[in-house]
């Protein structure tokens, strides 16, 4: 079986983009920078877990 190098890159990209989007949205709505950063990290973890689960599902 060949190694697919796009999957880890997509996983990292989704985590970074979701962290950035969540942090910026929190800052726009007036949240403190530390709290927004923490919430952004939670968003990154959730986004990465969702992508990982989608990668693990077998295709029909």
N, C-alpha and C positions, 0 to 999 in steps of 0.2 A: 504494500500500500504506500502510495506516495504521500509525502508530507505536504500539507497545504499551509503555506506561509501567510496567506491572506487572512485567515481566521484570527490569529493572535494580533495582527495589525489592526483589524477591524475592532477587536475587543478593546484594545488600548485606545483607539480613536474614539469609540463610543463613550468610554469612561471619561476621557478628557473633555470631550464636547459637552457631555451631560453635566459634568462638574462646572464647566465654564458658564453654561446657560443658567443653571440653578443659582450659582453664586451671583451672577449679574442681575437676575430677576429679584433675588432677595435684596440686593443693594439698591435696586431701583425702587423697591417698596419700603425703603427706610430702615432696613435691618442693620445691626452693627456688623462691622467687617469680620470679626471673629465668628460670630454666629452664622453669618452668611457662608463663610468658608467651611464651617462644620457641616452645615446643611448641604453645601455643594459636594462634600465628600460622601455624604450619605446618598445623594443622588447618583454619584459616580458608581458607588458600589451596587446600587439597585439596577442601574443601567447595564453594568457589566454582568450581573447575575442573569438578567433577562436575556441578554445576547448569548451568554454561555448556554442557557437552557435551549434557546432556539437553535444553536449550533449542534447540540447533542441529540435533538429529535431526529429520528430516521426519516428520510424522504420517502414519499409514497410513489 
